[in-house]
Amino acid sequence: MAEDHRIDSLPWRYAIVGCGRVGISWARHLAVAGGVPVGFASRRRTSARTAAEAAGGGKVCEVLSALPEADLVLITTPDGQIEAVGRELATTGALAPGTVILHCSGALEADRLAVLREGGAHIGSLHPLQSFAAPALDHNPFEGIVMAGEGDPPALTLAESLTGRLGARFIRLPAGTKGLYHAAAVVASNYLVTLMGGALEMLAVCGLSGRDAFAVLEPLTRGTLDNIGRLGIPKALTGPIARGDAATVEHHCRDLAAQRPALLRFYRVLGEYTLDLTKGRGEIDTKAIEALQSLLADTRESGSNRG
Ligand SMILES: NC(=O)c1ccc[n+]([C@@H]2O[C@H](COP(=O)([O-])OP(=O)(O)OC[C@H]3O[C@@H](n4cnc5c(N)ncnc54)[C@H](OP(=O)(O)O)[C@@H]3O)[C@@H](O)[C@H]2O)c1
């Protein structure tokens, strides 16, 4: 039976199920951080072998025959497979009580692995806030990032310990909040790309494209990020909506309708949220708020027919 001292001190013996971009990165860097690799399983044997090579040891398993030896099992399959893998692990009956099982999904909670608690395992999720486009072998992709965990306290003790060993910062999420945590990451990262894509498309109409267009926007965007860091939200907000300048917003809507109608809704939806932030500052009068509200809520294709 696993004992408590196993989970908060080195060496952890670890196994990984799902040897893709994240799994192979864990395989390598947990070994570098002092963990002992005991087993790797994946849909394809070759993937499990690649993980074992990256870790410098550990068995390649059809099923996780190495499980009884593991203090920690990381499930790094695609999100849609996590629950099924949890059930499969539970039916093997091979887990020692006290084993910590963590999955790495950003959106799913630990309870997807609840079936494993019946055998005495401690379950959790540990999400590295990093983009793994390929297995990272030559540098530590966990260095300096945040890893968010939730789940059973003993699982979080180990998660926090290994996070520190990898040079990352650990944060604990309250139960029931992972959906919004992950949505926030999507907005800040993926939607930033979308935002810049929309702005670059508008600059293409002005005869600027590619590198030139990006060079025009880059200092503005970086300066805005700096302002958010220094001043916070909504103080960092500038521009026509923050000033209550409905005439300028109407001008934008009119030109977008004429020259890039596909981006008019994009401009208005973001403008509505920007107006909500502006209202929170209490600096523009009711008349300006109403004029802006009406311009931004307009569902017609053109903003030009407003007085
Ligand atoms: N990629 C990222 O940037 C990132 C960042 C943070 C968190 N995550 C999370 O990390 C997890 C893994 O993501 P990933 O990007 O590493 O995915 P991935 O590259 O697609 O790797 C997943 C691996 O799981 C294996 N697999 C699939 N079904 C399986 C099953 N039923 N049993 C055993 N192995 C199975 C696949 O196997 P074979 O190779 O053997 O066919 C594949 O190599 C996900 O939960 C994801 O949300 C990803």
Ligand as a Chemical Component Dictionary entry (heavy atoms), coordinates in Angstrom:
data_LIG
# 
_chem_comp.id                   LIG 
_chem_comp.type                 NON-POLYMER 
_chem_comp.pdbx_formal_charge   0 
_chem_comp.three_letter_code    LIG 
# 
loop_
_chem_comp_atom.comp_id 
_chem_comp_atom.atom_id 
_chem_comp_atom.alt_atom_id 
_chem_comp_atom.type_symbol 
_chem_comp_atom.charge 
_chem_comp_atom.model_Cartn_x 
_chem_comp_atom.model_Cartn_y 
_chem_comp_atom.model_Cartn_z 
_chem_comp_atom.pdbx_ordinal 
LIG N1  N1  N 0  -1.106 20.546 -26.574 1  
LIG C1  C1  C 0  -1.225 21.500 -25.696 2  
LIG O1  O1  O 0  -0.803 22.650 -25.945 3  
LIG C2  C2  C 0  -1.816 21.240 -24.330 4  
LIG C3  C3  C 0  -1.577 22.174 -23.305 5  
LIG C4  C4  C 0  -2.062 21.912 -22.022 6  
LIG C5  C5  C 0  -2.800 20.752 -21.790 7  
LIG N2  N2  N 1  -3.046 19.871 -22.816 8  
LIG C6  C6  C 0  -3.812 18.664 -22.496 9  
LIG O2  O2  O 0  -2.928 17.553 -22.521 10 
LIG C7  C7  C 0  -3.622 16.375 -22.966 11 
LIG C8  C8  C 0  -2.892 15.779 -24.148 12 
LIG O3  O3  O 0  -2.821 16.729 -25.203 13 
LIG P1  P1  P 0  -1.740 16.578 -26.399 14 
LIG O4  O4  O 0  -1.751 17.888 -27.100 15 
LIG O5  O5  O -1 -0.480 16.011 -25.881 16 
LIG O6  O6  O 0  -2.472 15.491 -27.311 17 
LIG P2  P2  P 0  -1.807 14.555 -28.420 18 
LIG O7  O7  O 0  -0.524 15.131 -28.914 19 
LIG O8  O8  O 0  -2.882 14.241 -29.383 20 
LIG O9  O9  O 0  -1.410 13.248 -27.602 21 
LIG C9  C9  C 0  -2.350 12.394 -27.057 22 
LIG C10 C10 C 0  -1.786 10.981 -27.116 23 
LIG O10 O10 O 0  -2.726 10.130 -26.481 24 
LIG C11 C11 C 0  -2.691 8.882  -27.133 25 
LIG N3  N3  N 0  -4.018 8.256  -26.984 26 
LIG C12 C12 C 0  -5.177 8.581  -27.596 27 
LIG N4  N4  N 0  -6.174 7.811  -27.134 28 
LIG C13 C13 C 0  -5.622 6.978  -26.214 29 
LIG C14 C14 C 0  -6.129 5.941  -25.387 30 
LIG N5  N5  N 0  -7.433 5.626  -25.404 31 
LIG N6  N6  N 0  -5.267 5.304  -24.555 32 
LIG C15 C15 C 0  -3.953 5.615  -24.529 33 
LIG N7  N7  N 0  -3.411 6.576  -25.314 34 
LIG C16 C16 C 0  -4.242 7.261  -26.121 35 
LIG C17 C17 C 0  -2.366 9.169  -28.583 36 
LIG O11 O11 O 0  -1.693 8.029  -28.926 37 
LIG P3  P3  P 0  -0.775 7.428  -30.030 38 
LIG O12 O12 O 0  0.314  8.441  -30.341 39 
LIG O13 O13 O 0  -0.248 6.243  -29.326 40 
LIG O14 O14 O 0  -1.658 7.155  -31.196 41 
LIG C18 C18 C 0  -1.594 10.489 -28.532 42 
LIG O15 O15 O 0  -0.225 10.356 -28.762 43 
LIG C19 C19 C 0  -5.050 16.831 -23.259 44 
LIG O16 O16 O 0  -5.835 16.593 -22.113 45 
LIG C20 C20 C 0  -4.914 18.323 -23.515 46 
LIG O17 O17 O 0  -6.102 19.040 -23.211 47 
LIG C21 C21 C 0  -2.558 20.085 -24.072 48 
# 
loop_
_chem_comp_bond.comp_id 
_chem_comp_bond.atom_id_1 
_chem_comp_bond.atom_id_2 
_chem_comp_bond.value_order 
_chem_comp_bond.pdbx_ordinal 
LIG N1  C1  SING 1  
LIG C1  O1  DOUB 2  
LIG C1  C2  SING 3  
LIG C2  C3  SING 4  
LIG C2  C21 DOUB 5  
LIG C3  C4  DOUB 6  
LIG C4  C5  SING 7  
LIG C5  N2  DOUB 8  
LIG N2  C6  SING 9  
LIG N2  C21 SING 10 
LIG C6  O2  SING 11 
LIG C6  C20 SING 12 
LIG O2  C7  SING 13 
LIG C7  C8  SING 14 
LIG C7  C19 SING 15 
LIG C8  O3  SING 16 
LIG O3  P1  SING 17 
LIG P1  O4  DOUB 18 
LIG P1  O5  SING 19 
LIG P1  O6  SING 20 
LIG O6  P2  SING 21 
LIG P2  O7  DOUB 22 
LIG P2  O8  SING 23 
LIG P2  O9  SING 24 
LIG O9  C9  SING 25 
LIG C9  C10 SING 26 
LIG C10 O10 SING 27 
LIG C10 C18 SING 28 
LIG O10 C11 SING 29 
LIG C11 N3  SING 30 
LIG C11 C17 SING 31 
LIG N3  C12 SING 32 
LIG N3  C16 SING 33 
LIG C12 N4  DOUB 34 
LIG N4  C13 SING 35 
LIG C13 C14 SING 36 
LIG C13 C16 DOUB 37 
LIG C14 N5  SING 38 
LIG C14 N6  DOUB 39 
LIG N6  C15 SING 40 
LIG C15 N7  DOUB 41 
LIG N7  C16 SING 42 
LIG C17 O11 SING 43 
LIG C17 C18 SING 44 
LIG O11 P3  SING 45 
LIG P3  O12 DOUB 46 
LIG P3  O13 SING 47 
LIG P3  O14 SING 48 
LIG C18 O15 SING 49 
LIG C19 O16 SING 50 
LIG C19 C20 SING 51 
LIG C20 O17 SING 52 
# 
